């Protein structure tokens, strides 16, 4: 074939860290199948996630962040998820993945897999149905309310200036690259 798939540095790092994650999570080394969920490789951001399945243990999400190297931030995010997972009031309508393992040195994590479709796809599918969109927005609001009631982070006053500044910085970054 004229176009060969070569493995990237990010993929090599994910494959190299995987056995240690399995060992830490006390899961078997063999019997896994995997599918790439997402991959982002840019100058200052490199992360990858896989959907993994084991016939005796179910579905998991494996994530590795190669860039930026920010182990404390990566660990803090995982620990917030762990805290939220313990406090989250799951129901038939609301779920949240459960953290299983954190590898701080490699910035890798393993969680249960939360099946579903991205919210944006639901909204796109309901583009011509305002009642369905309203129903979806109410469900999203219900999930956000439940998540924030876990008290994983302190309540902050909404300040749109942060989002505006982020968008401005992003715009400058793109204009510098072109």
Residue, then its C-alpha position, 0 to 999 in steps of 0.5 A: x500500500x502506498x500509505x503506511x500507518x506509522x506509530x507516533x511518539x504519542x501512541x508509543x508512549x500509550x502502548x509503553x505505559x499500558x502494562x503498568x496501568x494494568x498491573x496497578x489496576x490489578x487487571x490481566x495482561x492479555x485478552x484486551x481489544x481496543x479502539x482509538x477514541x480520540x487523538x490530539x497531537x499538536x505542538x503543545x498538546x498531545x493526548x490519546x484515549x482508547x476504548x478497551x474491552x476485556x471479555x471478563x472485565x468489561x469496558x474501560x477508557x484508557x487515556x494518556x497525556x504526553x504534552x503538556x508535562x504537568x503531572x500535578x495538574x493531571x493528578x488533580x484532575x483525576x482526583x477530582x473525578x475520583x471524588x465526584x464519582x464517589x459522591x455522584x448520585x447515579x440514576x437510570x438517566x444520569x451516570x459518571x465514569x468511575x476512576x480505576x487507576x492513575x499513573x502519575x509518572x506517565x500521565x495515564x489513567x484508566x476509568x470505566x467507560x461511560x457509554x453514550x453519544x456526545x451531547x453535540x451529536x444529540x443536539x445535531x440529530x435534533x436540529x429540526x426538533x425544538x422540543x427534543x432540543x429543550x428536553x436534551x438541554x434540560x437533561x444536560x442541566x440535570x446532569x450538571x446540577x448533579x455533578x456540581x452537587x458533588x462539591x468537587x470544586x469550590x463554587x465560583x461566580x460566573x465571570x465571562x471575562x475568563x472565556x473571552x480572554x481564552x478565546x482572544x489568546x486562542x485567536x492570537x495563537x492561530x494568527x501567529x501560526x499562519 
